[in-house]
Amino acid sequence: MFKPLPMQRLTLHTVLEAMPAATLVLAEFGVFEPERIAEGMLPELPAETYRDLVKRAQVRLNKILSHCETPLTIPAAPPRVVPETELAQLDRWLGELWARYSGSFEELRRLTEERKHLDQLMMTLVNFLALDIDLGRLQRPEGLLDIRLGTVPLANVRRLQEALGLANYVLRRFLESDGSAHVVIAGPAGGEASIADLLREAGWRPQQIPEEFKDYPDKVRREFLKRRQEITQAMQAVRETIRACERENQRPLVAAAQTLALAWPYAQLGEALRSRGGLAVMSGWVPKRELPRLEQALRARIEDPLVVTVRDPQRGESVPSCLRHHRLLHPFAALVKNYGVPRYGEFDPTVLFAFTYIAMFGMMYGDVGHGGIIAAAGLLLRERLRGYGPFVTAVGLSSCGFGFLYGSLFGFEDVIPSLWIAPLSNPGLMLEVAGYWGVAFILLATVLAAYNRLSEGRVIEALCDGRGLAGLLFYGGLLYGGYRGLTGAHLGATEILAIALPFAIVLAYQWHENRVPLGERLLVVFIEGFETVMAYLSGTLSFLRVAAFSLNHVALAIAVLTLAQMMGHAGHWITIVLGNIFSLVLEGSIVIIQALRLEYYEGFSRFFRGDGREFRPLILFENVGAGASRHID
């Protein structure tokens, strides 16, 4: 629960022909992750050709399925070994089928683009429908006339019309839109230079006529509508051809997807499978508790000679982390993975994260009404929340629980009695409790940091580092000295020694570790010592926000109630409802982020390296959406 599962390195020795069947057994169990084998005496990679065939066939199948209008349901097929000759035949068939499909798909794409272009032209044509003129003539320069189309701001139309009249030009307005007038101007050829300045000062913008407009606007529109209908009919015919091809090949496509799913595990072996001649070796990682039943299944299903060797991980070896969590903890595990994956042997903080996060959310946002809404949303919207339903429900219930302790219901503090304390009645106590919570959190994080270093064999670092045992004693000395100072007691030699001795150990360790020139060494030790002090002090103060947000909720509720009392009866309740909605969205979002920040930066950053790699076993049918969860429950 608190660490990744113990792993062992499994190596299989058998004849090459038996490896596909062995891989199928491993994929059925879903507990084997292939691991690269050094070349050594086995230089050949027998699965390379197989992998290339599977990948090429999978790409072709995916292209076909992505263009199919009806999604295929692909059930899991009984496990069987897929020979390379069958894969090659399947790859050729998919290539031929794609050649048939691609022509129809390309024609459908071309027709779709043409219809889209036609629709754009029809939208442009709307601007010219008021013109009773052959638009084709406006595109061709006339020998005796200078004819132009464009837009002018409405405020400038009359002035421009008068000015153009002096230059023997006429202006006709045929459409108004968005504060502009669409106009056509005409005058004698050769007068272009005389009106250039007039047009520029009036804000003239020339309007281009698409080449497709070759006749009167109404006639062009009728031709476009006719062509659009022809395109739509052609698209329906192509779609019917595609559907007919889909119906004809539905079963073969399902069978192809099943075959590729069965072939996928063997194709993923890569350098985890090596051979020479007829002998082959495969290696990978398996959770220790799964080994007995896996080895038993291998010996029962593989008739050829089979040698199975198992060993523990070696120091410095990259071992995947296989995590085990109850399904209700999966959303919390996902949030932990956002920070990092526990390395093999490292403390897995998922359970601790779930408990502390839920508790902090409730402390920061305690309200029976708002918490009830959040919990109900987690239950009712669990499908849309994509696995985060338990997380939302848990923080909502925590908010409800602390709401009863605070006596808060939708911001009202006089409806239900508080089982403990109303936050605003004693802010000092709330801050004190938050401080105790922060101290306990940091102490636990420091203990876990020392534990992780010990488990990795870094004993000196675990004992002497600022985030190890010495740092823990230094923090304890600071807390003790601070308590003595706040209570008015005299700080004697014992208290000073409790602070100075562990701090001196931290500085000495940093001095020993940083073997650089003297000046640089002094600077590094000073900075590391200062960072150690500030990390503990600022980290402790950071947890005061737990109390601050609980007080903030009450203050915001008081502001809403005060504003509501200034309204009439209807306005009073409208203000109450809108204020609670605002509080729910704003405060809920902020508290979620702030609690996550405390977990990541005041917790995980102290003890959790998170630079491991997740266990990714071979799984049957993973590439057709029927894969199992990677969590081993």
C-alpha positions in Angstrom: 0.0 0.0 0.0 2.8 2.4 0.9 5.5 1.2 -1.6 5.5 -0.2 -5.1 5.2 -4.0 -5.2 8.5 -6.0 -4.9 9.7 -6.8 -8.4 11.8 -9.6 -9.9 13.6 -10.0 -13.2 12.2 -12.9 -15.1 14.2 -14.5 -18.0 12.8 -17.2 -20.3 15.1 -19.5 -22.3 13.4 -21.6 -25.0 13.3 -22.4 -28.7 12.4 -19.4 -31.0 9.2 -21.0 -32.2 7.8 -21.2 -28.7 8.3 -17.4 -27.9 5.1 -16.2 -29.5 3.0 -18.6 -27.4 5.0 -17.6 -24.3 4.4 -13.9 -25.0 0.7 -14.6 -25.4 0.6 -16.2 -21.9 2.5 -13.2 -20.4 0.1 -10.8 -22.1 -3.0 -12.7 -20.9 -1.8 -12.3 -17.3 -0.9 -8.7 -17.8 1.9 -8.7 -15.3 5.1 -8.8 -17.4 7.0 -5.7 -18.7 9.6 -6.4 -21.3 13.1 -5.2 -20.5 16.0 -4.7 -23.0 18.6 -7.5 -23.1 22.2 -6.6 -23.9 23.4 -8.0 -27.2 26.1 -10.4 -25.8 26.0 -13.8 -27.5 22.5 -13.4 -28.9 22.8 -10.7 -31.7 19.5 -11.3 -33.5 16.2 -9.5 -32.9 13.6 -12.0 -34.3 10.6 -9.8 -33.5 11.7 -6.9 -35.7 10.1 -8.0 -39.0 7.0 -9.1 -37.1 6.8 -5.7 -35.4 7.1 -3.9 -38.8 4.2 -5.9 -40.2 2.0 -5.2 -37.3 2.7 -1.5 -37.2 2.1 -1.1 -41.0 -1.1 -3.1 -40.9 -2.3 -1.2 -37.8 -1.7 2.1 -39.5 -3.8 1.0 -42.5 -6.5 -0.4 -40.3 -6.7 2.8 -38.3 -6.9 4.9 -41.5 -9.8 2.8 -42.7 -11.6 2.8 -39.4 -11.2 6.6 -39.0 -13.1 7.2 -42.2 -15.9 4.7 -41.5 -19.2 6.4 -40.7 -20.3 3.6 -38.4 -17.9 2.8 -35.4 -17.1 -0.9 -35.1 -17.5 -2.8 -31.9 -14.5 -5.0 -31.6 -14.9 -7.8 -28.9 -12.0 -9.7 -27.4 -11.1 -12.8 -29.3 -9.8 -16.1 -27.9 -6.0 -16.0 -27.5 -4.0 -17.6 -30.2 -0.6 -17.3 -31.8 -0.7 -15.2 -35.0 2.0 -16.5 -37.5 4.0 -14.0 -39.5 2.6 -15.4 -42.8 -0.9 -14.5 -41.6 0.2 -11.0 -40.7 1.8 -10.5 -44.1 -1.5 -11.7 -45.8 -3.5 -9.4 -43.6 -1.3 -6.4 -44.4 -1.7 -7.0 -48.1 -5.5 -7.2 -47.8 -5.7 -4.0 -45.8 -3.5 -2.3 -48.4 -5.9 -3.4 -51.2 -8.9 -2.4 -49.1 -7.5 1.0 -48.4 -6.8 1.6 -52.1 -10.5 0.9 -52.7 -11.6 3.2 -49.8 -9.1 6.0 -50.5 -10.6 6.8 -53.9 -14.1 7.2 -52.4 -12.7 9.2 -49.5 -10.7 11.5 -51.8 -13.8 12.1 -54.0 -15.9 12.8 -50.9 -13.2 15.2 -49.6 -13.1 17.0 -53.0 -16.9 17.4 -53.1 -17.0 18.6 -49.5 -14.4 21.3 -50.3 -16.3 22.3 -53.5 -19.6 22.7 -51.6 -17.8 24.7 -48.9 -16.4 27.0 -51.5 -19.8 27.3 -53.2 -21.4 28.2 -49.8 -18.8 30.9 -49.4 -19.5 32.3 -52.8 -23.2 32.3 -52.1 -22.6 34.3 -48.9 -20.5 36.8 -51.0 -23.2 37.0 -53.7 -25.7 38.3 -51.2 -23.9 41.7 -51.4 -24.6 41.9 -55.1 -28.2 40.7 -55.4 -29.5 44.3 -55.4 -27.5 45.0 -58.6 -29.4 44.5 -61.8 -26.2 44.2 -63.9 -24.1 41.6 -65.6 -21.4 41.0 -63.0 -19.1 39.6 -65.7 -19.0 43.0 -67.3 -17.7 44.6 -64.1 -14.8 42.2 -64.2 -13.8 43.3 -67.7 -12.5 46.8 -68.4 -14.7 48.6 -70.9 -13.2 50.8 -73.6 -15.2 53.9 -72.9 -16.2 53.5 -69.3 -14.4 53.3 -65.9 -16.7 51.2 -63.7 -15.8 50.3 -60.1 -17.4 48.5 -57.1 -16.6 49.2 -53.5 -17.7 50.4 -50.0 -17.8 53.8 -48.5 -18.7 54.9 -44.9 -22.4 56.0 -44.9 -21.5 59.4 -43.6 -19.3 60.1 -46.7 -21.7 58.9 -49.4 -23.5 62.1 -50.2 -20.3 64.2 -50.2 -18.5 61.7 -52.4 -21.5 61.6 -54.8 -21.4 65.3 -55.2 -17.6 65.5 -55.7 -17.7 62.6 -58.3 -20.5 64.5 -60.2 -18.1 67.4 -60.8 -15.7 64.9 -62.3 -18.4 63.5 -64.6 -18.8 60.3 -62.5 -22.0 58.9 -61.2 -22.4 56.9 -57.9 -25.2 54.5 -57.1 -25.8 53.0 -53.7 -27.2 49.4 -53.8 -26.7 48.0 -50.2 -26.0 49.1 -46.7 -24.4 47.0 -44.0 -22.4 47.6 -40.8 -22.2 51.3 -41.2 -21.0 51.1 -44.8 -22.6 51.6 -48.2 -21.9 49.3 -51.1 -21.8 51.5 -54.2 -21.0 51.3 -57.9 -19.4 54.3 -59.6 -19.0 54.9 -63.3 -17.5 57.5 -65.5 -15.5 58.2 -68.6 -12.4 56.1 -69.2 -9.2 58.0 -68.6 -10.5 59.9 -65.5 -9.0 57.5 -63.0 -6.3 59.9 -61.8 -8.8 62.8 -61.2 -10.9 60.8 -58.7 -8.1 58.9 -56.9 -7.7 61.5 -54.2 -11.5 61.8 -53.7 -11.9 58.1 -53.2 -9.0 57.9 -50.7 -10.3 60.8 -48.6 -13.8 59.3 -48.6 -12.5 56.0 -47.2 -13.2 54.0 -50.4 -12.5 50.3 -50.3 -12.6 48.5 -53.6 -14.7 45.3 -53.7 -13.5 42.4 -55.7 -15.9 40.3 -57.7 -15.2 36.6 -57.7 -14.4 35.2 -61.1 -17.3 32.7 -60.8 -19.8 35.6 -61.0 -20.3 35.7 -64.8 -23.9 36.8 -65.2 -26.7 38.7 -63.5 -26.7 38.1 -59.7 -30.1 36.3 -59.6 -29.0 34.0 -62.5 -25.7 33.3 -60.8 -27.5 32.4 -57.6 -29.8 29.9 -59.4 -26.8 28.3 -61.0 -25.1 28.0 -57.7 -28.1 26.4 -56.0 -28.4 23.9 -58.9 -24.7 23.0 -58.6 -25.0 22.7 -54.8 -27.8 20.2 -55.2 -25.8 18.2 -57.7 -22.8 18.1 -55.3 -25.1 17.0 -52.4 -26.5 14.2 -54.5 -22.9 13.2 -55.6 -21.8 13.2 -51.9 -24.8 11.0 -51.0 -23.8 8.5 -53.7 -20.2 8.4 -52.6 -21.3 7.9 -49.0 -23.6 5.1 -50.0 -20.6 3.4 -51.8 -18.6 3.7 -48.6 -21.4 2.3 -46.5 -21.8 -0.6 -48.9 -18.1 -1.3 -48.6 -18.3 -1.1 -44.8 -21.2 -3.6 -44.7 -19.3 -5.9 -47.1 -16.1 -5.7 -45.0 -17.5 -5.3 -41.5 -16.7 -8.8 -40.3 -13.3 -9.0 -42.0 -12.4 -5.6 -40.4 -13.4 -6.8 -36.9 -11.4 -10.0 -37.5 -8.4 -7.9 -38.6 -8.5 -5.7 -35.5 -8.7 -8.9 -33.3 -5.8 -10.4 -35.1 -3.6 -7.3 -34.7 -4.6 -7.1 -31.0 -3.4 -10.7 -30.5 -0.2 -10.0 -32.5 0.5 -6.7 -30.6 2.3 -8.1 -27.5 4.9 -10.1 -29.5 5.5 -7.0 -31.7 6.2 -4.9 -28.6 9.1 -7.1 -27.3 11.8 -5.3 -29.3 15.2 -5.8 -27.7 13.6 -7.7 -24.8 13.8 -10.8 -27.1 17.0 -11.9 -28.6 18.0 -15.1 -30.4 20.7 -17.0 -32.2 19.8 -19.8 -34.5 16.9 -21.7 -33.0 17.5 -20.5 -29.4 15.8 -17.4 -27.9 15.9 -15.5 -24.6 13.2 -13.0 -23.3 13.5 -10.9 -20.2 11.4 -8.5 -18.2 10.0 -7.4 -14.8 7.2 -9.2 -12.9 5.7 -8.4 -9.5 7.1 -11.0 -7.1 3.7 -12.1 -5.9 2.6 -13.0 -9.4 5.6 -15.2 -10.3 4.3 -18.6 -9.0 1.1 -18.6 -11.0 2.8 -17.1 -14.0 5.5 -19.7 -14.1 2.9 -22.4 -13.6 0.9 -21.2 -16.6 4.0 -21.0 -18.7 5.1 -24.5 -18.0 1.5 -25.8 -18.6 1.1 -24.0 -21.9 4.6 -24.3 -23.5 5.4 -27.8 -24.6 8.9 -27.0 -25.8 11.8 -27.1 -23.4 11.6 -24.0 -21.1 14.1 -22.6 -18.6 12.8 -19.9 -16.3 15.3 -17.9 -14.1 14.4 -15.3 -11.6 16.5 -12.8 -9.7 16.1 -9.7 -7.5 16.8 -6.2 -8.8 20.4 -5.2 -8.6 21.6 -1.9 -7.1 21.5 0.9 -9.6 19.2 -1.0 -11.9 16.2 0.8 -13.4 13.1 -1.1 -12.0 9.5 -0.1 -12.9 7.2 0.8 -10.1 4.1 -1.4 -9.9 1.5 0.5 -7.8 -1.5 -1.2 -6.1 -4.4 1.0 -5.1 -8.1 0.5 -4.4 -10.2 1.9 -7.2 -11.5 4.7 -5.0 -7.9 5.9 -4.7 -7.2 6.0 -8.4 -8.1 9.8 -8.8 -5.6 10.5 -5.9 -3.0 8.3 -7.5 -3.5 10.3 -10.8 -2.8 13.6 -8.9 0.3 12.1 -7.3 1.5 11.0 -10.8 1.1 14.6 -12.0 4.0 15.4 -9.7 5.9 12.2 -10.4 5.9 8.4 -10.3 7.4 6.8 -7.1 10.7 5.2 -7.9 11.1 1.6 -7.1 11.5 1.2 -3.3 10.4 4.8 -2.6 7.5 5.6 -0.3 4.2 5.9 -2.3 2.4 8.9 -0.9 -1.0 8.2 -2.5 -2.8 7.1 0.8 -1.2 9.9 2.8 -2.0 12.4 0.1 -5.6 11.3 0.0 -6.1 11.5 3.8 -4.3 14.9 4.2 -5.8 16.5 1.1 -9.4 15.5 2.1 -8.8 16.8 5.6 -7.3 20.1 4.5 -10.0 20.8 2.0 -12.7 20.3 4.7 -10.8 22.5 7.1 -10.4 25.3 4.6 -13.9 25.1 3.2 -16.2 23.8 5.9 -19.9 24.3 4.9 -22.6 21.7 5.2 -24.6 23.1 2.2 -21.7 23.7 -0.2 -20.1 20.4 0.8 -23.4 18.5 0.2 -23.6 20.0 -3.3 -20.0 19.1 -4.1 -20.5 15.5 -2.9 -23.8 15.2 -4.8 -22.1 16.4 -8.0 -19.4 13.8 -7.5 -22.0 11.1 -7.3 -24.4 12.3 -10.1 -21.7 13.4 -12.5 -19.3 10.5 -12.0 -19.5 9.5 -15.7 -18.6 13.0 -16.9 -15.8 13.4 -14.3 -13.9 10.5 -15.9 -12.7 8.7 -12.8 -12.6 11.8 -10.5 -16.0 11.2 -9.0 -14.7 9.6 -5.8 -12.3 12.6 -5.4 -15.1 15.1 -5.7 -17.4 13.2 -3.4 -14.7 12.7 -0.8 -13.8 16.5 -0.6 -17.5 17.3 -0.5 -18.1 15.0 2.4 -15.1 16.4 4.2 -16.5 19.9 3.7 -19.8 18.7 5.1 -18.1 17.2 8.2 -16.2 20.4 9.0 -19.3 22.4 8.2 -21.0 20.6 11.2 -18.0 21.3 13.3 -18.1 25.0 12.3 -21.9 25.3 12.4 -22.0 26.7 8.8 -24.9 26.0 6.4 -24.7 28.0 3.1 -22.9 30.7 5.0 -25.5 30.9 7.8 -24.0 30.3 11.2 -27.2 30.5 13.2 -29.2 27.6 11.6 -27.3 24.6 13.0 -25.2 24.6 16.2 -21.5 24.2 15.8 -20.1 21.0 17.2 -16.7 22.6 17.9 -16.2 26.3 17.0 -17.4 29.0 14.7 -14.1 30.1 13.0 -14.7 33.8 13.3 -15.6 33.6 17.0 -12.0 32.6 17.8 -9.5 33.3 14.9 -6.6 32.8 17.2 -7.5 29.2 18.0 -8.1 28.5 14.2 -4.6 29.8 13.4 -3.1 27.8 16.3 -4.7 24.6 15.0 -3.5 25.3 11.5 0.0 25.8 12.9 -0.1 22.5 14.7 -1.4 20.8 11.5 1.5 22.3 9.6 4.1 21.2 12.1 2.8 17.7 12.1 2.8 17.6 8.3 6.3 18.9 8.0 7.6 16.5 10.7 6.0 13.6 8.9 7.4 14.7 5.5 10.9 15.0 7.0 10.7 11.5 8.5 9.6 10.1 5.2 12.5 11.9 3.5 15.0 10.2 5.9 13.2 6.9 5.3 13.5 7.1 1.5 17.2 7.9 1.8 17.8 5.0 4.1 15.9 2.6 1.8 18.2 3.8 -1.1 21.3 3.2 1.0 22.2 6.9 1.4 22.7 6.6 5.2 24.9 9.6 5.8 22.5 11.9 3.8 19.6 10.5 5.7 21.3 11.3 9.0 23.0 14.6 8.3 21.1 16.4 5.6 18.9 19.4 6.3 15.9 17.2 5.2 17.1 14.2 7.1 17.4 13.3 10.8 19.6 16.4 11.6 17.1 18.7 9.9 14.3 17.0 11.9 16.2 17.6 15.2 16.9 21.2 14.2 13.2 21.8 13.4 12.3 20.2 16.7 14.8 22.5 18.5 13.3 25.6 16.7 9.8 24.5 17.8 10.9 24.0 21.3 12.7 27.3 21.5 9.8 29.1 19.9 7.4 27.6 22.4 9.7 28.6 25.3 9.9 32.1 23.9 6.2 32.5 23.4 5.4 31.3 27.0 7.9 33.8 28.4 10.4 31.2 29.6 14.1 31.8 29.5 16.1 30.3 26.7 18.9 28.5 28.3 21.9 26.5 27.1 19.8 23.4 26.6 17.4 25.1 24.2 20.3 26.8 22.3 22.2 23.6 22.0 19.1 21.8 20.7 19.0 24.2 17.9 22.7 24.8 17.3 24.0 21.2 17.4 21.8 19.7 14.6 22.2 22.9 12.6 26.0 22.5 12.9 25.7 18.9 11.7 23.8 20.1 8.6 26.4 22.7 7.8 29.3 20.3 8.3 27.6 17.8 6.0 27.2 20.5 3.3 30.8 21.5 3.8 31.9 17.9 3.3 29.7 17.3 0.2 30.7 20.5 -1.7 34.3 20.0 -2.6 34.9 23.3 -4.3 37.3 26.2 -3.7 37.2 27.7 -0.3 35.3 30.9 -1.2 32.7 29.1 -3.2 32.5 26.5 -0.5 31.7 29.1 2.2 29.0 30.7 0.0 27.4 27.3 -0.8 27.3 26.3 2.9 25.9 29.7 3.9 23.1 29.5 1.2 22.3 25.8 2.1 22.1 26.7 5.8 19.9 29.7 5.1 17.6 27.7 2.8 17.3 25.0 5.5 16.1 27.6 8.1 13.8 29.3 5.7 12.3 26.1 4.3 11.1 25.1 7.8 10.0 28.5 8.9 8.2 29.5 5.7 6.7 25.9 5.3 5.2 26.1 8.8 3.8 29.6 8.1 2.3 28.4 4.8 -0.1 26.2 6.6 -1.7 29.2 8.3 -3.6 29.6 5.0 -5.7 26.5 6.2 -7.1 28.8 8.9 -7.2 31.9 6.7 -9.4 30.2 4.1 -11.8 29.0 6.8 -12.1 32.6 8.0 -12.4 33.9 4.5 -15.4 31.7 3.9 -17.2 33.2 6.9 -16.2 36.7 5.8 -17.5 36.2 2.3 -20.8 34.8 3.7 -21.2 37.9 6.0 -20.6 40.2 3.0 -23.3 38.3 1.0 -25.8 38.4 3.9 -25.1 42.1 4.5 -25.8 42.9 0.9 -28.9 40.7 0.9 -30.4 42.6 3.9 -30.2 45.8 1.8 -32.6 44.3 -0.8 -36.3 43.7 -0.8 -37.8 40.3 -0.2 -37.2 38.9 -3.7 -33.8 40.6 -4.1 -32.8 39.3 -0.7 -33.2 35.6 -1.7 -31.8 36.2 -5.2 -28.7 37.7 -3.6 -28.4 34.8 -1.2 -28.6 32.3 -4.0 -26.2 34.1 -6.4 -23.8 34.8 -3.5 -23.7 31.1 -2.6 -23.2 30.1 -6.2 -20.3 32.6 -6.5 -18.8 31.3 -3.3 -19.1 27.7 -4.3 -17.4 28.3 -7.7 -14.7 30.8 -6.6 -13.8 29.4 -3.1 -14.1 25.8 -4.2 -11.7 26.3 -7.1 -9.2 28.3 -5.0 -9.2 25.9 -2.1 -8.7 22.9 -4.5 -5.6 24.7 -5.9 -4.2 25.9 -2.5 -4.6 22.5 -0.9 -2.8 20.9 -3.8 -0.1 23.5 -3.6 0.5 22.6 0.1 0.7 18.9 -0.8 3.1 19.4 -3.6 5.4 22.2 -2.4 5.4 21.7 1.4 5.0 17.9 1.3 6.2 16.2 -1.8 9.1 18.5 -2.4 10.6 17.4 1.0 10.6 13.7 0.6 9.2 12.6 -2.8 11.6 12.5 -5.8 9.0 11.1 -8.2 11.5 10.2 -10.9 10.5 6.6 -11.2 8.9 4.9 -14.2 5.5 3.3 -14.2 5.1 -0.4 -14.7 3.7 -1.0 -18.2 3.0 -4.7 -18.8 2.1 -6.4 -22.0 -1.7 -6.5 -22.2 -4.0 -8.2 -24.7 -6.3 -6.1 -26.8 -4.8 -2.8 -25.6 -4.8 -1.3 -29.1 -8.5 -1.9 -29.6 -9.7 -0.3 -26.4 -10.2 -3.4 -24.3 -7.1 -3.1 -22.2 -7.1 -3.6 -18.5 -6.1 -1.1 -15.8 -2.4 -0.9 -15.0 -3.2 -0.9 -11.3 -2.9 -4.3 -9.7 -5.6 -4.5 -7.0 
